[in-house]
Each structure stands twice: as structure tokens, then as C-alpha cells.
Amino acid sequence: MAESVYKIIELVGVSTESWEKAASVAVERAAGSLRDLRIAEVVQLDMHVEGGKVTLYRAKIKLSFKYEEQPAGAGA
């Protein structure tokens, strides 16, 4: 197996339905701009409460993806 490097970022997904949906929203949004997503780890769950009722579910995730260095001069 070739050597690889993976970058890990933290994201917070939000949903009015559930923590599972909140985590999925974060991964799906990231997939729109990042390639080669590998592992998503839920690190924190919390809720926003208004008037004694849960209004939002929030899931903080760590998401890893394969790091590919840009060639010199690329993007300039």
C-alpha cells in the first residue's frame, strides 16, 4: 500500500429533525467540495432549546479526507 496523508477538519451539522440528520448534512455538504472523504467521527451532540422545546439538533463531526498537495504553480 502506498503512503498516504489524510487531513481532518471539524464541521457542525444542524437539523430540525435529529442528530443523525445533522451529521449527515455536514458530510453531504462537505462532499460537495472535498474529494476522497474517508471517516466521519461524531465528537459532540447538543440541542438548541427554546420555550422548553428542542428546536435544533447539532452534531459536531471530525471528517477526514485524502490530502493531495497541489503541484507548484497550480492555482496561481
C-alpha positions as CSV (number, residue, x, y, z in Angstrom):
1,M,0.0,0.0,0.0
2,A,1.3,3.4,-0.9
3,E,1.9,6.0,1.8
4,S,-1.0,8.5,2.2
5,V,-1.8,11.6,4.2
6,Y,-5.2,12.5,5.4
7,K,-6.5,15.9,6.7
8,I,-9.0,16.1,9.4
9,I,-11.5,19.0,9.7
10,E,-14.3,19.8,12.2
11,L,-17.8,20.6,11.0
12,V,-21.1,21.2,12.7
13,G,-24.3,20.0,11.0
14,V,-27.7,21.3,12.1
15,S,-31.1,19.7,11.6
16,T,-34.6,20.3,13.0
17,E,-35.2,16.5,12.7
18,S,-32.4,14.6,14.5
19,W,-28.8,14.3,15.4
20,E,-28.3,11.6,12.7
21,K,-29.7,14.0,10.1
22,A,-27.5,16.8,11.4
23,A,-24.4,14.6,11.0
24,S,-25.5,13.6,7.5
25,V,-26.0,17.2,6.4
26,A,-22.4,18.0,7.4
27,V,-20.9,15.1,5.5
28,E,-23.1,15.7,2.4
29,R,-22.3,19.4,2.3
30,A,-18.5,18.6,2.6
31,A,-18.8,16.1,-0.2
32,G,-19.8,18.9,-2.5
33,S,-16.3,20.5,-2.3
34,L,-14.0,17.8,-0.9
35,R,-12.8,14.6,-2.6
36,D,-12.0,11.2,-1.2
37,L,-13.9,11.5,2.1
38,R,-12.9,8.6,4.4
39,I,-14.1,8.7,8.1
40,A,-16.6,10.8,9.9
41,E,-16.5,10.7,13.7
42,V,-19.2,12.3,15.8
43,V,-17.5,14.1,18.7
44,Q,-20.3,16.1,20.2
45,L,-24.1,16.3,20.2
46,D,-26.1,19.1,21.5
47,M,-29.5,20.8,21.1
48,H,-30.9,24.3,20.9
49,V,-33.9,24.7,23.2
50,E,-36.5,27.5,23.0
51,G,-39.5,27.7,25.2
52,G,-38.8,24.3,26.8
53,K,-38.8,22.6,23.4
54,V,-35.9,21.3,21.2
55,T,-35.7,23.4,18.1
56,L,-32.4,22.2,16.6
57,Y,-30.1,19.2,16.8
58,R,-26.4,19.9,16.3
59,A,-23.7,17.3,15.6
60,K,-20.0,18.2,15.6
61,I,-18.0,15.8,13.5
62,K,-14.4,15.2,12.6
63,L,-14.1,14.4,8.9
64,S,-11.1,13.0,7.2
65,F,-10.2,13.2,3.5
66,K,-7.1,12.3,1.5
67,Y,-4.7,15.2,1.3
68,E,-3.3,15.8,-2.1
69,E,-0.7,18.5,-2.4
70,Q,-1.1,20.9,-5.3
71,P,1.7,21.0,-7.9
72,A,4.0,24.0,-7.7
73,G,2.4,26.9,-9.6
74,A,-1.1,25.4,-9.6
75,G,-3.9,27.8,-8.8
76,A,-1.8,30.9,-9.3
